[in-house]
Amino acid sequence: MSRFIRLENPPRFDDHKEYLPFLRRDFRYRCAYCERTEAFLGWEEFFEIDHFRPVWRFGEQAAHYPNLYYSCGKFNRHKGKTWPSDALVASGFCFADPCQEDMYVEYLQEAPDGKLQPLTNCGCYTSDHIRLNRRALLDWRQDRQQAAQDLESLARAASRFEGLLPANLGPVEQRRIREAIKTLKARIVRDGQRFAL
């Protein structure tokens, strides 16, 4: 997982929706909260703009770029207008900010079964309010773990095939090996994009 670092420098817009193309790039085409990718969820029509600090409480930040996050629709609805009280914040119960820290390292720990275990009050609050342990997300994390292992195996296989090319092989065998390498590399790129690996 990762922390999102904003690299875009968009012009100032009055309508927060105008920032969408900039947010897509800054969040590397994935949800700020669950990190599922556009390639996995069905491209950009499944994504929305989340106001990290909700407009009902922080109206002045309605079109403030640093307050806007690229989010899949499911997470945007789960988070909704929720914001912790000052007393909760003082006790550490608040949303992890994926632009300030890597919440999957500092606040949550992923178990082999894909379940996230809170490490802090912030991790507990974030996980509970945006439902990070829903079945679909457990499946996503398990699939991502398996894809990471598979991609390592495919990369090793491609490397072994490349090692065969200098051998005294005929043109037909060399063409077959090149086609196999091309297929493996295409799969590595496709699955790497799908799972943000």
N, CA, C and O of each residue as an XYZ file, in Angstrom:
788
protein
N       0.846     -1.163      0.000
C       0.000      0.000      0.000
C       0.897      1.233      0.000
O       2.124      1.136     -0.002
N       0.260      2.371      0.002
C       1.104      3.554     -0.099
C       0.405      4.811      0.400
O      -0.805      4.841      0.623
N       1.204      5.822      0.561
C       0.711      7.165      0.847
C       0.611      7.881     -0.492
O       1.487      7.735     -1.345
N      -0.443      8.647     -0.675
C      -0.619      9.374     -1.925
C       0.024     10.742     -1.818
O      -0.273     11.511     -0.904
N       0.895     11.036     -2.745
C       1.572     12.329     -2.787
C       1.049     13.083     -3.997
O       1.150     12.612     -5.130
N       0.495     14.245     -3.747
C      -0.088     15.036     -4.827
C       1.019     15.711     -5.638
O       1.871     16.414     -5.097
N       0.980     15.476     -6.941
C       1.963     16.068     -7.841
C       1.340     17.086     -8.780
O       2.042     17.914     -9.360
N       0.023     17.027     -8.930
C      -0.685     17.931     -9.828
C      -0.731     19.347     -9.242
O      -0.734     19.529     -8.024
N      -0.765     20.315    -10.106
C      -0.892     21.713     -9.701
C      -2.016     22.340    -10.535
O      -1.759     23.133    -11.442
N      -3.277     21.971    -10.213
C      -4.385     22.441    -11.046
C      -4.683     23.917    -10.825
O      -4.331     24.488     -9.793
N      -5.343     24.531    -11.819
C      -5.809     25.905    -11.599
C      -6.937     25.885    -10.565
O      -7.466     24.822    -10.241
N      -7.292     27.026    -10.064
C      -8.360     27.101     -9.061
C      -9.715     27.057     -9.762
O      -9.967     27.826    -10.690
N     -10.585     26.149     -9.312
C     -11.937     26.025     -9.832
C     -12.926     26.293     -8.704
O     -12.635     26.023     -7.538
N     -14.084     26.820     -9.049
C     -15.148     27.013     -8.067
C     -15.971     25.746     -7.884
O     -16.554     25.518     -6.824
N     -16.009     24.928     -8.928
C     -16.755     23.664     -8.887
C     -15.773     22.526     -8.657
O     -14.881     22.305     -9.476
N     -15.923     21.802     -7.555
C     -14.976     20.731     -7.214
C     -14.903     19.642     -8.283
O     -13.888     18.954     -8.385
N     -15.952     19.474     -9.074
C     -15.959     18.421    -10.104
C     -14.941     18.668    -11.207
O     -14.529     17.740    -11.904
N     -14.540     19.926    -11.361
C     -13.541     20.271    -12.384
C     -12.166     19.668    -12.066
O     -11.308     19.572    -12.943
N     -11.969     19.273    -10.834
C     -10.672     18.714    -10.418
C     -10.526     17.225    -10.730
O      -9.452     16.658    -10.530
N     -11.571     16.596    -11.209
C     -11.559     15.144    -11.393
C     -10.351     14.614    -12.170
O      -9.710     13.678    -11.692
N     -10.005     15.160    -13.344
C      -8.843     14.592    -14.055
C      -7.531     14.721    -13.272
O      -6.661     13.856    -13.371
N      -7.394     15.780    -12.512
C      -6.187     15.968    -11.703
C      -6.145     14.956    -10.562
O      -5.094     14.397    -10.249
N      -7.310     14.729     -9.943
C      -7.388     13.764     -8.841
C      -7.087     12.350     -9.330
O      -6.390     11.593     -8.655
N      -7.604     11.999    -10.485
C      -7.341     10.651    -11.027
C      -5.832     10.401    -11.105
O      -5.346      9.345    -10.700
N      -5.114     11.368    -11.619
C      -3.668     11.191    -11.754
C      -2.981     11.194    -10.391
O      -2.114     10.357    -10.136
N      -3.359     12.131     -9.507
C      -2.725     12.208     -8.196
C      -2.938     10.937     -7.373
O      -2.060     10.537     -6.608
N      -4.091     10.307     -7.526
C      -4.384      9.097     -6.758
C      -4.095      7.828     -7.573
O      -4.542      6.731     -7.239
N      -3.343      8.021     -8.638
C      -2.855      6.915     -9.468
C      -3.976      5.960     -9.890
O      -3.797      4.742     -9.916
N      -5.126      6.535    -10.218
C      -6.267      5.800    -10.757
C      -6.786      4.727     -9.798
O      -7.233      3.659    -10.216
N      -6.712      5.040     -8.503
C      -7.242      4.102     -7.510
C      -7.869      4.842     -6.339
O      -7.614      6.025     -6.116
N      -8.679      4.129     -5.612
C      -9.397      4.705     -4.480
C      -8.418      5.071     -3.370
O      -7.547      4.280     -3.009
N      -8.572      6.268     -2.841
C      -7.705      6.742     -1.761
C      -7.808      5.872     -0.518
O      -6.856      5.806      0.260
N      -8.930      5.206     -0.311
C      -9.182      4.487      0.934
C      -8.955      2.975      0.818
O      -8.250      2.397      1.645
N      -9.535      2.338     -0.180
C      -9.354      0.884     -0.298
C      -8.237      0.529     -1.268
O      -7.750     -0.602     -1.262
N      -7.828      1.477     -2.100
C      -6.759      1.347     -3.083
C      -7.101      0.399     -4.227
O      -6.216     -0.012     -4.978
N      -8.384      0.048     -4.366
C      -8.766     -0.718     -5.547
C      -8.650      0.197     -6.756
O      -8.930      1.392     -6.670
N      -8.238     -0.367     -7.876
C      -7.931      0.409     -9.066
C      -9.133      0.546     -9.990
O     -10.104     -0.205     -9.901
N      -9.037      1.531    -10.879
C     -10.044      1.655    -11.930
C     -10.093      0.379    -12.758
O     -11.173     -0.089    -13.120
N      -8.928     -0.183    -13.058
C      -8.877     -1.402    -13.872
C      -9.617     -2.558    -13.197
O     -10.193     -3.404    -13.882
N      -9.609     -2.601    -11.900
C     -10.291     -3.665    -11.166
C     -11.797     -3.403    -11.074
O     -12.600     -4.317    -11.258
N     -12.172     -2.164    -10.792
C     -13.582     -1.851    -10.534
C     -14.404     -1.549    -11.781
O     -15.631     -1.488    -11.704
N     -13.767     -1.364    -12.906
C     -14.529     -1.084    -14.112
C     -14.359      0.336    -14.611
O     -15.265      0.911    -15.214
N     -13.199      0.889    -14.355
C     -12.788      2.192    -14.836
C     -13.466      3.332    -14.107
O     -14.125      3.126    -13.088
N     -13.305      4.514    -14.625
C     -13.584      5.730    -13.865
C     -15.044      5.947    -13.503
O     -15.321      6.714    -12.581
N     -15.986      5.314    -14.177
C     -17.387      5.566    -13.832
C     -17.758      5.052    -12.448
O     -18.836      5.374    -11.948
N     -16.899      4.263    -11.819
C     -17.150      3.765    -10.468
C     -16.528      4.664     -9.392
O     -16.569      4.338     -8.206
N     -15.960      5.779     -9.809
C     -15.248      6.656     -8.882
C     -15.931      8.004     -8.743
O     -16.628      8.470     -9.645
N     -15.713      8.620     -7.585
C     -16.311      9.910     -7.258
C     -15.269     10.763     -6.542
O     -14.170     10.305     -6.232
N     -15.638     11.991     -6.294
C     -14.790     12.885     -5.507
C     -15.315     12.897     -4.078
O     -16.487     13.184     -3.835
N     -14.438     12.584     -3.147
C     -14.781     12.631     -1.732
C     -14.221     13.920     -1.139
O     -13.093     14.313     -1.434
N     -15.014     14.565     -0.311
C     -14.519     15.686      0.489
C     -14.009     15.081      1.788
O     -14.804     14.681      2.639
N     -12.697     15.011      1.948
C     -12.133     14.377      3.145
C     -12.739     15.000      4.402
O     -13.223     14.290      5.283
N     -12.709     16.317      4.475
C     -13.417     17.035      5.542
C     -14.771     17.426      4.965
O     -14.828     18.211      4.019
N     -15.857     16.898      5.509
C     -17.171     17.084      4.876
C     -17.611     18.541      4.793
O     -17.325     19.359      5.668
N     -18.314     18.827      3.710
C     -18.738     20.190      3.420
C     -19.665     20.740      4.507
O     -19.632     21.938      4.787
N     -20.487     19.891      5.122
C     -21.425     20.391      6.140
C     -20.699     21.055      7.303
O     -21.245     21.938      7.965
N     -19.449     20.618      7.549
C     -18.692     21.182      8.668
C     -17.564     22.108      8.211
O     -17.173     23.030      8.928
N     -17.056     21.852      7.024
C     -15.921     22.620      6.503
C     -16.294     23.197      5.131
O     -15.639     22.910      4.129
N     -17.337     23.999      5.101
C     -17.868     24.542      3.851
C     -16.858     25.300      3.023
O     -16.935     25.304      1.794
N     -15.916     25.939      3.680
C     -14.901     26.715      2.959
C     -13.960     25.822      2.154
O     -13.214     26.314      1.307
N     -13.991     24.506      2.413
C     -13.108     23.583      1.703
C     -13.838     22.786      0.616
O     -13.324     21.778      0.131
N     -15.020     23.236      0.242
C     -15.833     22.509     -0.743
C     -15.123     22.350     -2.084
O     -15.273     21.316     -2.734
N     -14.355     23.348     -2.510
C     -13.621     23.269     -3.774
C     -12.127     23.493     -3.545
O     -11.421     23.993     -4.421
N     -11.660     23.120     -2.368
C     -10.234     23.261     -2.014
C      -9.543     21.946     -2.389
O      -9.810     20.904     -1.790
N      -8.656     22.004     -3.379
C      -8.065     20.776     -3.937
C      -7.477     19.837     -2.884
O      -7.724     18.633     -2.966
N      -6.720     20.314     -1.905
C      -6.165     19.383     -0.912
C      -7.216     18.647     -0.076
O      -6.886     17.670      0.596
N      -8.454     19.089     -0.102
C      -9.513     18.407      0.643
C     -10.263     17.390     -0.217
O     -11.155     16.702      0.279
N      -9.914     17.288     -1.489
C     -10.621     16.402     -2.409
C      -9.816     15.126     -2.635
O      -8.608     15.168     -2.870
N     -10.508     13.994     -2.558
C      -9.875     12.686     -2.696
C     -10.612     11.880     -3.755
O     -11.833     11.969     -3.883
N      -9.857     11.093     -4.510
C     -10.445     10.208     -5.516
C     -10.875      8.943     -4.797
O     -10.058      8.265     -4.174
N     -12.148      8.631     -4.883
C     -12.700      7.539     -4.080
C     -13.663      6.711     -4.914
O     -14.395      7.243     -5.749
N     -13.654      5.403     -4.680
C     -14.700      4.592     -5.304
C     -16.025      4.977     -4.647
O     -16.056      5.388     -3.487
N     -17.104      4.842     -5.387
C     -18.407      5.263     -4.901
C     -18.809      4.600     -3.604
O     -19.440      5.231     -2.756
N     -18.454      3.339     -3.435
C     -18.812      2.599     -2.229
C     -18.207      3.266     -0.994
O     -18.894      3.450      0.011
N     -16.946      3.622     -1.063
C     -16.297      4.240      0.091
C     -16.800      5.647      0.332
O     -16.935      6.077      1.477
N     -17.074      6.358     -0.732
C     -17.589      7.706     -0.573
C     -18.926      7.667      0.169
O     -19.192      8.528      1.008
N     -19.760      6.683     -0.132
C     -21.049      6.563      0.566
C     -20.862      6.083      2.003
O     -21.565      6.555      2.897
N     -19.937      5.160      2.249
C     -19.707      4.686      3.621
C     -19.173      5.816      4.501
O     -19.599      5.982      5.644
N     -18.258      6.568      3.966
C     -17.697      7.680      4.738
C     -18.730      8.793      4.856
O     -18.922      9.365      5.929
N     -19.392      9.095      3.742
C     -20.479     10.062      3.738
C     -20.133     11.357      4.441
O     -19.088     11.954      4.184
N     -21.007     11.787      5.323
C     -20.832     13.046      6.041
C     -20.251     12.830      7.434
O     -20.274     13.730      8.273
N     -19.734     11.639      7.669
C     -19.188     11.324      8.983
C     -17.932     12.148      9.269
O     -17.057     12.290      8.415
N     -17.863     12.672     10.457
C     -16.659     13.357     10.921
C     -16.638     13.247     12.440
O     -17.664     13.477     13.080
N     -15.503     12.902     13.033
C     -15.457     12.724     14.486
C     -15.603     14.035     15.255
O     -15.236     15.106     14.771
N     -16.138     13.921     16.444
C     -16.239     15.092     17.322
C     -14.842     15.483     17.795
O     -13.894     14.707     17.669
N     -14.726     16.671     18.331
C     -13.443     17.129     18.862
C     -12.958     16.211     19.984
O     -11.758     15.970     20.114
N     -13.893     15.695     20.799
C     -13.516     14.789     21.892
C     -12.945     13.489     21.347
O     -11.974     12.964     21.892
N     -13.538     12.961     20.272
C     -13.001     11.740     19.659
C     -11.613     11.993     19.070
O     -10.697     11.190     19.252
N     -11.468     13.098     18.373
C     -10.168     13.441     17.776
C      -9.101     13.538     18.863
O      -7.982     13.060     18.680
N      -9.444     14.150     19.986
C      -8.494     14.284     21.097
C      -8.058     12.928     21.629
O      -6.961     12.800     22.172
N      -8.909     11.912     21.479
C      -8.578     10.550     21.925
C      -7.964      9.714     20.808
O      -7.704      8.526     20.997
N      -7.731     10.326     19.642
C      -7.105      9.612     18.538
C      -8.082      8.902     17.619
O      -7.661      8.201     16.698
N      -9.382      9.068     17.852
C     -10.386      8.441     16.996
C     -10.732      9.407     15.864
O     -11.547     10.316     16.023
N     -10.094      9.185     14.726
C     -10.280     10.057     13.573
C      -9.994      9.264     12.307
O      -9.541      8.121     12.368
N     -10.261      9.876     11.166
C      -9.953      9.221      9.897
C      -8.471      9.338      9.595
O      -7.877     10.404      9.758
N      -7.883      8.247      9.156
C      -6.512      8.293      8.644
C      -6.548      9.070      7.328
O      -7.465      8.906      6.524
N      -5.569      9.893      7.128
C      -5.506     10.714      5.922
C      -4.499     10.084      4.958
O      -3.293     10.155      5.194
N      -4.986      9.465      3.869
C      -4.069      8.785      2.954
C      -3.102      9.695      2.211
O      -2.202      9.210      1.526
N      -3.276     11.016      2.336
C      -2.312     11.943      1.746
C      -1.267     12.391      2.768
O      -0.291     13.048      2.408
N      -1.465     12.043      4.016
C      -0.516     12.426      5.060
C       0.298     11.247      5.575
O       1.425     11.418      6.038
N      -0.275     10.054      5.493
C       0.422      8.875      5.997
C      -0.078      7.641      5.262
O      -1.129      7.672      4.622
N       0.671      6.567      5.358
C       0.246      5.289      4.793
C      -0.560      4.584      5.871
O       0.006      3.984      6.785
N      -1.874      4.657      5.763
C      -2.723      4.116      6.826
C      -2.599      2.606      6.948
O      -2.902      2.042      7.999
N      -2.151      1.940      5.868
C      -2.002      0.493      5.911
C      -0.677      0.063      6.550
O      -0.406     -1.130      6.685
N       0.127      1.020      6.932
C       1.366      0.730      7.650
C       1.284      1.269      9.074
O       1.636      0.580     10.032
N       0.820      2.500      9.201
C       0.827      3.165     10.502
C      -0.368      2.830     11.388
O      -0.252      2.843     12.613
N      -1.509      2.531     10.784
C      -2.737      2.375     11.578
C      -3.417      1.019     11.451
O      -4.223      0.642     12.302
N      -3.093      0.284     10.387
C      -3.749     -0.991     10.126
C      -2.711     -2.025      9.709
O      -1.700     -1.688      9.093
N      -2.965     -3.274     10.047
C      -2.071     -4.352      9.643
C      -2.896     -5.400      8.916
O      -3.940     -5.835      9.403
N      -2.418     -5.800      7.749
C      -3.134     -6.783      6.944
C      -2.713     -8.199      7.341
O      -1.528     -8.533      7.341
N      -3.700     -9.017      7.678
C      -3.458    -10.428      8.016
C      -3.434    -11.250      6.724
O      -3.901    -10.781      5.686
N      -2.893    -12.471      6.779
C      -2.841    -13.310      5.580
C      -4.220    -13.569      4.946
O      -4.317    -13.788      3.738
N      -5.273    -13.542      5.758
C      -6.617    -13.757      5.205
C      -7.218    -12.489      4.606
O      -8.367    -12.499      4.165
N      -6.445    -11.387      4.586
C      -6.907    -10.137      4.012
C      -7.581     -9.206      5.008
O      -7.863     -8.052      4.686
N      -7.844     -9.697      6.218
C      -8.514     -8.855      7.215
C      -7.529     -7.824      7.754
O      -6.348     -8.112      7.948
N      -8.043     -6.608      7.992
C      -7.227     -5.540      8.548
C      -7.442     -5.458     10.045
O      -8.575     -5.398     10.523
N      -6.347     -5.457     10.776
C      -6.379     -5.333     12.229
C      -5.950     -3.918     12.596
O      -4.871     -3.483     12.194
N      -6.773     -3.185     13.355
C      -6.368     -1.837     13.767
C      -5.174     -1.881     14.713
O      -5.102     -2.722     15.610
N      -4.243     -0.962     14.495
C      -3.075     -0.835     15.365
C      -3.221      0.346     16.320
O      -2.516      0.434     17.325
N      -4.140      1.250     15.997
C      -4.322      2.475     16.775
C      -5.812      2.822     16.820
O      -6.630      2.188     16.154
N      -6.145      3.828     17.609
C      -7.525      4.327     17.637
C      -7.929      4.873     16.270
O      -9.067      4.701     15.833
N      -6.994      5.524     15.609
C      -7.257      6.052     14.270
C      -7.567      4.901     13.307
O      -8.490      4.997     12.499
N      -6.799      3.821     13.395
C      -7.050      2.658     12.552
C      -8.409      2.040     12.822
O      -9.107      1.623     11.897
N      -8.778      1.983     14.082
C     -10.080      1.440     14.480
C     -11.212      2.310     13.924
O     -12.161      1.794     13.334
N     -11.111      3.610     14.110
C     -12.142      4.540     13.644
C     -12.283      4.464     12.122
O     -13.391      4.365     11.594
N     -11.152      4.511     11.433
C     -11.160      4.483      9.972
C     -11.747      3.175      9.465
O     -12.638      3.184      8.615
N     -11.262      2.061      9.972
C     -11.726      0.749      9.523
C     -13.215      0.559      9.769
O     -13.937      0.070      8.899
N     -13.672      0.945     10.951
C     -15.087      0.771     11.283
C     -15.995      1.654     10.434
O     -17.017      1.186      9.932
N     -15.634      2.923     10.266
C     -16.533      3.860      9.582
C     -16.567      3.692      8.078
O     -17.594      3.958      7.454
N     -15.474      3.260      7.484
C     -15.531      3.056      6.033
C     -15.541      1.572      5.677
O     -15.369      1.199      4.516
N     -15.743      0.743      6.678
C     -16.000     -0.703      6.500
C     -14.926     -1.387      5.656
O     -15.206     -1.988      4.619
N     -13.699     -1.275      6.133
C     -12.568     -1.832      5.396
C     -12.495     -3.358      5.432
O     -11.705     -3.947      4.693
N     -13.289     -4.004      6.264
C     -13.251     -5.469      6.326
C     -14.498     -6.117      5.723
O     -14.884     -7.222      6.105
N     -15.123     -5.410      4.773
C     -16.244     -6.017      4.050
C     -15.737     -7.197      3.224
O     -14.570     -7.229      2.834
N     -16.602     -8.154      2.963
C     -16.234     -9.368      2.223
C     -15.546     -9.031      0.892
O     -14.532     -9.641      0.551
N     -16.085     -8.073      0.145
C     -15.504     -7.721     -1.155
C     -14.057     -7.247     -1.013
O     -13.224     -7.517     -1.878
N     -13.762     -6.542      0.079
C     -12.397     -6.054      0.284
C     -11.467     -7.151      0.775
O     -10.285     -7.167      0.433
N     -11.996     -8.067      1.576
C     -11.178     -9.223      1.982
C     -10.790    -10.022      0.738
O      -9.638    -10.429      0.585
N     -11.758    -10.241     -0.145
C     -11.480    -10.973     -1.388
C     -10.456    -10.220     -2.243
O      -9.541    -10.827     -2.801
N     -10.614     -8.888     -2.342
C      -9.673     -8.067     -3.119
C      -8.257     -8.210     -2.577
O      -7.317     -8.409     -3.346
N      -8.099     -8.109     -1.264
C      -6.757     -8.197     -0.676
C      -6.166     -9.590     -0.847
O      -4.966     -9.722     -1.091
N      -6.988    -10.633     -0.724
C      -6.490    -11.993     -0.949
C      -6.082    -12.169     -2.415
O      -5.031    -12.740     -2.707
N      -6.912    -11.678     -3.328
C      -6.571    -11.763     -4.753
C      -5.297    -10.988     -5.053
O      -4.473    -11.433     -5.852
N      -5.127     -9.819     -4.412
C      -3.917     -9.019     -4.627
C      -2.681     -9.758     -4.113
O      -1.635     -9.755     -4.762
N      -2.808    -10.391     -2.941
C      -1.687    -11.168     -2.401
C      -1.307    -12.293     -3.363
O      -0.127    -12.523     -3.630
N      -2.328    -12.996     -3.884
C      -2.061    -14.089     -4.827
C      -1.461    -13.547     -6.124
O      -0.540    -14.145     -6.679
N      -1.979    -12.419     -6.605
C      -1.453    -11.823     -7.837
C       0.016    -11.435     -7.674
O       0.808    -11.608     -8.600
N       0.380    -10.918     -6.514
C       1.786    -10.545     -6.273
C       2.691    -11.764     -6.375
O       3.769    -11.695     -6.966
N       2.257    -12.873     -5.803
C       3.040    -14.116     -5.891
C       3.104    -14.609     -7.336
O       4.163    -15.011     -7.818
N       1.953    -14.573     -8.025
C       1.908    -15.034     -9.413
C       2.793    -14.174    -10.314
O       3.473    -14.693    -11.200
N       2.784    -12.860    -10.087
C       3.589    -11.985    -10.927
C       5.081    -12.231    -10.730
O       5.858    -12.127    -11.680
N       5.483    -12.553     -9.512
C       6.890    -12.910     -9.280
C       7.248    -14.161    -10.062
O       8.312    -14.222    -10.678
N       6.371    -15.162    -10.047
C       6.617    -16.406    -10.795
C       6.665    -16.145    -12.293
O       7.518    -16.693    -12.991
N       5.758    -15.315    -12.791
C       5.742    -15.004    -14.217
C       7.002    -14.248    -14.630
O       7.546    -14.494    -15.706
N       7.467    -13.336    -13.788
C       8.692    -12.593    -14.101
C       9.895    -13.542    -14.159
O      10.760    -13.410    -15.025
N       9.938    -14.497    -13.227
C      11.033    -15.490    -13.262
C      10.954    -16.342    -14.526
O      11.982    -16.633    -15.138
N       9.743    -16.745    -14.924
C       9.567    -17.552    -16.132
C       9.996    -16.760    -17.366
O      10.671    -17.306    -18.239
N       9.622    -15.499    -17.453
C      10.028    -14.665    -18.591
C      11.544    -14.548    -18.655
O      12.132    -14.593    -19.736
N      12.169    -14.398    -17.503
C      13.627    -14.297    -17.454
C      14.288    -15.600    -17.924
O      15.279    -15.578    -18.653
N      13.723    -16.732    -17.494
C      14.271    -18.031    -17.937
C      14.114    -18.191    -19.452
O      15.029    -18.672    -20.120
N      12.963    -17.790    -19.995
C      12.759    -17.885    -21.441
C      13.749    -16.996    -22.190
O      14.289    -17.394    -23.222
N      13.986    -15.795    -21.668
C      14.944    -14.897    -22.314
C      16.337    -15.508    -22.324
O      17.112    -15.291    -23.255
N      16.652    -16.275    -21.282
C      17.943    -16.957    -21.228
C      18.088    -18.045    -22.283
O      19.206    -18.416    -22.639
N      16.981    -18.553    -22.781
C      17.019    -19.588    -23.815
C      17.267    -19.023    -25.210
O      17.731    -19.743    -26.094
N      16.968    -17.763    -25.411
C      17.067    -17.186    -26.750
C      18.455    -17.281    -27.375
O      18.548    -17.596    -28.561
N      19.549    -17.024    -26.634
C      20.861    -17.115    -27.280
C      21.271    -18.546    -27.647
O      22.236    -18.748    -28.384
N      20.540    -19.531    -27.133
C      20.896    -20.927    -27.405
C      20.788    -21.206    -28.900
O      20.192    -20.440    -29.658
N      21.373    -22.307    -29.290
C      21.350    -22.703    -30.703
C      19.982    -23.266    -31.056
O      19.805    -24.474    -31.208
N      19.029    -22.366    -31.180
C      17.673    -22.750    -31.526
C      17.363    -22.273    -32.938
O      17.907    -21.277    -33.413
N      16.496    -22.994    -33.576
C      16.068    -22.588    -34.910
C      15.123    -21.400    -34.830
O      14.656    -21.042    -33.749
N      14.844    -20.790    -35.976
C      13.987    -19.605    -35.990
C      12.567    -19.875    -35.477
O      11.962    -18.993    -34.868
N      12.037    -21.050    -35.706
C      10.691    -21.374    -35.234
C      10.665    -21.426    -33.704
O       9.767    -20.867    -33.074
N      11.650    -22.098    -33.115
C      11.713    -22.180    -31.655
C      11.948    -20.806    -31.035
O      11.346    -20.476    -30.012
N      12.818    -20.003    -31.647
C      13.067    -18.664    -31.121
C      11.799    -17.799    -31.196
O      11.511    -17.042    -30.269
N      11.045    -17.913    -32.297
C       9.806    -17.151    -32.428
C       8.811    -17.570    -31.356
O       8.135    -16.715    -30.785
N       8.704    -18.849    -31.072
C       7.789    -19.334    -30.032
C       8.185    -18.803    -28.652
O       7.336    -18.405    -27.855
N       9.480    -18.808    -28.396
C       9.946    -18.297    -27.105
C       9.671    -16.807    -27.004
O       9.221    -16.343    -25.956
N       9.930    -16.034    -28.070
C       9.646    -14.599    -28.048
C       8.148    -14.333    -27.829
O       7.784    -13.410    -27.100
N       7.292    -15.132    -28.452
C       5.845    -14.979    -28.266
C       5.449    -15.297    -26.820
O       4.607    -14.616    -26.235
N       6.059    -16.328    -26.258
C       5.769    -16.684    -24.862
C       6.216    -15.567    -23.921
O       5.507    -15.228    -22.974
N       7.393    -14.995    -24.184
C       7.892    -13.885    -23.360
C       6.954    -12.688    -23.478
O       6.628    -12.057    -22.473
N       6.517    -12.370    -24.692
C       5.614    -11.242    -24.912
C       4.297    -11.458    -24.162
O       3.773    -10.527    -23.550
N       3.764    -12.672    -24.207
C       2.519    -12.994    -23.500
C       2.692    -12.849    -21.994
O       1.837    -12.279    -21.317
N       3.806    -13.370    -21.470
C       4.069    -13.255    -20.031
C       4.198    -11.801    -19.599
O       3.637    -11.402    -18.578
N       4.929    -11.012    -20.367
C       5.135     -9.607    -20.009
C       3.822     -8.819    -20.079
O       3.584     -7.933    -19.259
N       2.977     -9.139    -21.053
C       1.674     -8.467    -21.147
C       0.811     -8.808    -19.928
O       0.118     -7.945    -19.389
N       0.859    -10.062    -19.506
C       0.087    -10.480    -18.319
C       0.619     -9.778    -17.063
O      -0.160     -9.357    -16.208
N       1.930     -9.657    -16.957
C       2.539     -8.988    -15.806
C       2.068     -7.536    -15.744
O       1.696     -7.051    -14.675
N       2.081     -6.843    -16.880
C       1.649     -5.442    -16.916
C       0.164     -5.339    -16.583
O      -0.231     -4.508    -15.766
N      -0.656     -6.174    -17.207
C      -2.109     -6.113    -16.999
C      -2.479     -6.376    -15.540
O      -3.248     -5.617    -14.949
N      -1.941     -7.437    -14.963
C      -2.275     -7.758    -13.573
C      -1.636     -6.770    -12.600
O      -2.196     -6.485    -11.542
N      -0.474     -6.253    -12.957
C       0.156     -5.234    -12.123
C      -0.697     -3.987    -12.045
O      -0.837     -3.394    -10.975
N      -1.272     -3.578    -13.175
C      -2.170     -2.416    -13.184
C      -3.459     -2.713    -12.426
O      -3.950     -1.877    -11.667
N      -3.990     -3.886    -12.633
C      -5.270     -4.269    -12.015
C      -5.190     -4.232    -10.482
O      -6.136     -3.821     -9.810
N      -4.051     -4.666     -9.947
C      -3.898     -4.755     -8.488
C      -2.942     -3.704     -7.918
O      -2.581     -3.771     -6.744
N      -2.535     -2.744     -8.734
C      -1.628     -1.679     -8.283
C      -0.372     -2.263     -7.662
O       0.045     -1.858     -6.577
N       0.225     -3.214     -8.358
C       1.445     -3.871     -7.873
C       2.650     -3.379     -8.669
O       3.775     -3.811     -8.417
